[in-house]
């Protein structure tokens, strides 16, 4: 769960939410949408943002810039989004980097809550539709499981809707009446199969987070997160 940040939000305290990720997080999409959702859900809390998203970068750079870009600003909640940009990385590298992010964070402040979020691109859609996680998200899940970190795959509903014929994964926004008629009431997800449209694709990502929070809220008790024995001995906690 995310018990520490939820306790602070409910108490109307000052809360800093950090977003560490790539270009999908850098977009004016799920990041500002979730930030606004937190502010509306907890109007008495003073919610601020730490935007640590850099396009085209993965967890291998993220683990090196974590201290400067995130930890120095004292986050209460850290979202980590690298599943797409880590798509070509070997699992062993992902273990080292993602575990390094977790251990650095909890060594600085063991009460900081962490949540892994997974977006999708390209053939990750078909992998999800076959009932499997893409390789990068699977590697990250092993780290999440080891440390008891909640994770949200924001692409599950996207894959379900596309398979049901209710969503177009990639396409330009219709300009003519004929194009609008061809699209009908289908959701147009993205222009490039990677970066969602703000009003449709990123809205689905927001809804995935909101749905997941209803479950996440029910588990965990406030307090420091225990730093378990390392998952891999050569993790990059000293990066």
QUILINMO-V296557 format. One record per residue. N is the residue number from 1. RES is the residue in one small letter. SS is DSSP state (H for helix, E for strand, C for the rest). PSI is psi in degrees with one decimal (* if undefined). NEAR is the number of other ideal C-beta (glycine too) atoms within 8 Angstrom. Layout:
n->N res->RES ss->SS psi->PSI near->NEAR
n->N res->RES ss->SS psi->PSI near->NEAR
//
This chain:
n->1 res->x ss->C psi->-172.8 near->10
n->2 res->x ss->C psi->58.3 near->11
n->3 res->x ss->H psi->-31.2 near->12
n->4 res->x ss->H psi->-46.9 near->12
n->5 res->x ss->H psi->-35.3 near->12
n->6 res->x ss->H psi->-37.9 near->11
n->7 res->x ss->H psi->-41.8 near->9
n->8 res->x ss->H psi->-42.4 near->12
n->9 res->x ss->H psi->-44.5 near->14
n->10 res->x ss->H psi->-27.5 near->8
n->11 res->x ss->C psi->-2.8 near->7
n->12 res->x ss->C psi->29.5 near->8
n->13 res->x ss->C psi->179.6 near->8
n->14 res->x ss->E psi->129.0 near->7
n->15 res->x ss->E psi->130.4 near->15
n->16 res->x ss->E psi->124.0 near->13
n->17 res->x ss->E psi->122.4 near->16
n->18 res->x ss->E psi->141.0 near->13
n->19 res->x ss->E psi->105.6 near->13
n->20 res->x ss->E psi->117.0 near->16
n->21 res->x ss->E psi->-161.6 near->14
n->22 res->x ss->C psi->-149.2 near->15
n->23 res->x ss->H psi->-28.0 near->12
n->24 res->x ss->H psi->-35.3 near->14
n->25 res->x ss->H psi->-30.3 near->14
n->26 res->x ss->H psi->-25.6 near->11
n->27 res->x ss->C psi->159.1 near->12
n->28 res->x ss->C psi->64.0 near->5
n->29 res->x ss->C psi->-116.1 near->13
n->30 res->x ss->H psi->-28.7 near->14
n->31 res->x ss->H psi->-60.8 near->14
n->32 res->x ss->H psi->-28.5 near->9
n->33 res->x ss->H psi->-44.4 near->12
n->34 res->x ss->H psi->-36.5 near->12
n->35 res->x ss->H psi->-45.9 near->11
n->36 res->x ss->H psi->-35.7 near->8
n->37 res->x ss->H psi->-45.0 near->11
n->38 res->x ss->H psi->-42.0 near->13
n->39 res->x ss->H psi->-38.2 near->10
n->40 res->x ss->H psi->-39.6 near->7
n->41 res->x ss->H psi->-33.5 near->7
n->42 res->x ss->C psi->72.2 near->12
n->43 res->x ss->C psi->-21.5 near->6
n->44 res->x ss->C psi->-17.8 near->4
n->45 res->x ss->C psi->151.2 near->15
n->46 res->x ss->E psi->94.5 near->7
n->47 res->x ss->E psi->122.8 near->12
n->48 res->x ss->E psi->165.3 near->8
n->49 res->x ss->E psi->141.4 near->11
n->50 res->x ss->E psi->103.4 near->12
n->51 res->x ss->E psi->103.9 near->7
n->52 res->x ss->E psi->42.1 near->12
n->53 res->x ss->E psi->132.4 near->13
n->54 res->x ss->C psi->121.3 near->10
n->55 res->x ss->C psi->143.6 near->7
n->56 res->x ss->C psi->14.9 near->6
n->57 res->x ss->C psi->150.9 near->8
n->58 res->x ss->C psi->-167.3 near->11
n->59 res->x ss->H psi->-19.1 near->14
n->60 res->x ss->H psi->-30.4 near->10
n->61 res->x ss->H psi->-36.0 near->9
n->62 res->x ss->H psi->-40.8 near->15
n->63 res->x ss->H psi->-27.2 near->15
n->64 res->x ss->H psi->-29.1 near->8
n->65 res->x ss->H psi->1.1 near->11
n->66 res->x ss->H psi->-47.6 near->16
n->67 res->x ss->H psi->-50.3 near->9
n->68 res->x ss->H psi->-44.5 near->7
n->69 res->x ss->H psi->-23.3 near->9
n->70 res->x ss->C psi->-60.8 near->15
n->71 res->x ss->H psi->-32.5 near->12
n->72 res->x ss->H psi->-18.8 near->7
n->73 res->x ss->H psi->4.7 near->8
n->74 res->x ss->C psi->68.8 near->7
n->75 res->x ss->C psi->149.9 near->12
n->76 res->x ss->C psi->-29.0 near->12
n->77 res->x ss->E psi->133.3 near->14
n->78 res->x ss->E psi->115.4 near->12
n->79 res->x ss->E psi->133.8 near->14
n->80 res->x ss->E psi->119.6 near->14
n->81 res->x ss->E psi->96.6 near->16
n->82 res->x ss->C psi->9.1 near->16
n->83 res->x ss->C psi->-36.2 near->15
n->84 res->x ss->C psi->-49.6 near->14
n->85 res->x ss->C psi->-17.8 near->11
n->86 res->x ss->C psi->7.6 near->16
n->87 res->x ss->C psi->-31.9 near->12
n->88 res->x ss->C psi->1.8 near->3
n->89 res->x ss->C psi->144.7 near->11
n->90 res->x ss->C psi->146.2 near->5
n->91 res->x ss->H psi->-37.5 near->10
n->92 res->x ss->H psi->-37.1 near->7
n->93 res->x ss->H psi->-40.9 near->10
n->94 res->x ss->H psi->-42.5 near->15
n->95 res->x ss->H psi->-50.0 near->14
n->96 res->x ss->H psi->-45.9 near->13
n->97 res->x ss->H psi->-49.5 near->16
n->98 res->x ss->H psi->-38.7 near->16
n->99 res->x ss->H psi->-36.0 near->16
n->100 res->x ss->H psi->-39.6 near->15
n->101 res->x ss->H psi->-44.9 near->15
n->102 res->x ss->H psi->-49.1 near->12
n->103 res->x ss->H psi->-38.6 near->12
n->104 res->x ss->H psi->-44.7 near->14
n->105 res->x ss->H psi->-48.9 near->14
n->106 res->x ss->H psi->-20.9 near->13
n->107 res->x ss->H psi->-31.7 near->8
n->108 res->x ss->H psi->-46.3 near->8
n->109 res->x ss->C psi->107.3 near->8
n->110 res->x ss->C psi->-6.7 near->9
n->111 res->x ss->C psi->-2.2 near->10
n->112 res->x ss->C psi->125.6 near->14
n->113 res->x ss->E psi->144.2 near->13
n->114 res->x ss->E psi->141.0 near->14
n->115 res->x ss->E psi->124.9 near->14
n->116 res->x ss->E psi->133.9 near->16
n->117 res->x ss->E psi->139.2 near->15
n->118 res->x ss->E psi->125.4 near->16
n->119 res->x ss->C psi->-176.4 near->11
n->120 res->x ss->C psi->159.6 near->14
n->121 res->x ss->C psi->151.0 near->8
n->122 res->x ss->C psi->-129.3 near->8
n->123 res->x ss->C psi->-0.8 near->5
n->124 res->x ss->H psi->-27.4 near->13
n->125 res->x ss->H psi->-49.0 near->14
n->126 res->x ss->H psi->-37.5 near->7
n->127 res->x ss->H psi->-45.0 near->10
n->128 res->x ss->H psi->-39.3 near->15
n->129 res->x ss->H psi->-20.4 near->9
n->130 res->x ss->C psi->1.0 near->6
n->131 res->x ss->C psi->19.3 near->4
n->132 res->x ss->C psi->152.5 near->7
n->133 res->x ss->C psi->143.8 near->10
n->134 res->x ss->C psi->156.9 near->13
n->135 res->x ss->H psi->-44.7 near->8
n->136 res->x ss->H psi->-44.4 near->14
n->137 res->x ss->H psi->-36.3 near->11
n->138 res->x ss->H psi->-41.9 near->11
n->139 res->x ss->H psi->-42.7 near->13
n->140 res->x ss->H psi->-35.0 near->16
n->141 res->x ss->H psi->-34.3 near->11
n->142 res->x ss->H psi->-38.8 near->11
n->143 res->x ss->H psi->-42.6 near->16
n->144 res->x ss->H psi->-44.3 near->12
n->145 res->x ss->H psi->-42.2 near->7
n->146 res->x ss->H psi->-36.5 near->9
n->147 res->x ss->H psi->2.0 near->11
n->148 res->x ss->C psi->38.6 near->6
n->149 res->x ss->C psi->128.7 near->10
n->150 res->x ss->E psi->149.3 near->10
n->151 res->x ss->E psi->151.2 near->11
n->152 res->x ss->E psi->119.0 near->11
n->153 res->x ss->E psi->105.5 near->11
n->154 res->x ss->C psi->-8.6 near->15
n->155 res->x ss->C psi->-5.0 near->13
n->156 res->x ss->H psi->-48.0 near->9
n->157 res->x ss->H psi->-34.4 near->10
n->158 res->x ss->H psi->-46.9 near->15
n->159 res->x ss->H psi->-39.7 near->12
n->160 res->x ss->H psi->-45.1 near->8
n->161 res->x ss->H psi->-38.3 near->11
n->162 res->x ss->H psi->-41.7 near->14
n->163 res->x ss->H psi->-31.7 near->7
n->164 res->x ss->C psi->0.9 near->7
n->165 res->x ss->C psi->19.5 near->6
n->166 res->x ss->C psi->0.4 near->7
n->167 res->x ss->E psi->140.1 near->12
n->168 res->x ss->E psi->118.0 near->10
n->169 res->x ss->E psi->-36.6 near->10
n->170 res->x ss->E psi->128.5 near->8
n->171 res->x ss->C psi->157.1 near->8
n->172 res->x ss->C psi->149.9 near->5
n->173 res->x ss->C psi->136.2 near->7
n->174 res->x ss->C psi->138.1 near->9
n->175 res->x ss->C psi->-32.0 near->5
n->176 res->x ss->C psi->165.1 near->6
n->177 res->x ss->H psi->-36.9 near->5
n->178 res->x ss->H psi->-41.4 near->6
n->179 res->x ss->H psi->-39.3 near->9
n->180 res->x ss->H psi->-39.7 near->8
n->181 res->x ss->H psi->-37.3 near->7
n->182 res->x ss->H psi->-37.3 near->7
n->183 res->x ss->H psi->-36.3 near->10
n->184 res->x ss->C psi->-134.8 near->5
n->185 res->x ss->C psi->15.6 near->2
n->186 res->x ss->C psi->148.1 near->9
n->187 res->x ss->E psi->128.3 near->10
n->188 res->x ss->E psi->112.5 near->12
n->189 res->x ss->E psi->-50.1 near->14
n->190 res->x ss->E psi->160.0 near->12
n->191 res->x ss->C psi->-21.2 near->8
n->192 res->x ss->C psi->6.6 near->6
n->193 res->x ss->C psi->10.5 near->8
n->194 res->x ss->C psi->-60.5 near->9
n->195 res->x ss->C psi->109.3 near->9
n->196 res->x ss->E psi->153.6 near->13
n->197 res->x ss->C psi->142.3 near->11
n->198 res->x ss->C psi->-43.6 near->10
n->199 res->x ss->C psi->-12.9 near->5
n->200 res->x ss->C psi->-67.2 near->11
n->201 res->x ss->H psi->-48.5 near->14
n->202 res->x ss->H psi->-25.6 near->14
n->203 res->x ss->H psi->-38.8 near->10
n->204 res->x ss->H psi->-38.3 near->15
n->205 res->x ss->H psi->-44.0 near->14
n->206 res->x ss->H psi->-47.2 near->12
n->207 res->x ss->H psi->-33.8 near->9
n->208 res->x ss->H psi->-41.8 near->14
n->209 res->x ss->H psi->-44.7 near->14
n->210 res->x ss->H psi->-45.7 near->9
n->211 res->x ss->H psi->-43.0 near->8
n->212 res->x ss->H psi->-34.5 near->10
n->213 res->x ss->H psi->-29.4 near->8
n->214 res->x ss->H psi->-33.1 near->8
n->215 res->x ss->H psi->-44.2 near->8
n->216 res->x ss->H psi->-35.5 near->13
n->217 res->x ss->C psi->-25.4 near->8
n->218 res->x ss->C psi->-5.6 near->6
n->219 res->x ss->C psi->154.5 near->7
n->220 res->x ss->C psi->149.8 near->7
n->221 res->x ss->C psi->142.4 near->4
n->222 res->x ss->C psi->145.3 near->7
n->223 res->x ss->C psi->174.2 near->7
n->224 res->x ss->C psi->142.1 near->6
n->225 res->x ss->C psi->128.8 near->12
n->226 res->x ss->C psi->135.5 near->5
n->227 res->x ss->C psi->99.0 near->7
n->228 res->x ss->C psi->167.9 near->7
n->229 res->x ss->C psi->147.5 near->2
n->230 res->x ss->C psi->144.5 near->9
n->231 res->x ss->C psi->-43.3 near->10
n->232 res->x ss->C psi->136.6 near->9
n->233 res->x ss->C psi->-29.6 near->4
n->234 res->x ss->C psi->30.8 near->5
n->235 res->x ss->C psi->159.2 near->12
n->236 res->x ss->C psi->48.7 near->11
n->237 res->x ss->C psi->-17.3 near->10
n->238 res->x ss->C psi->8.8 near->4
n->239 res->x ss->C psi->* near->8
//
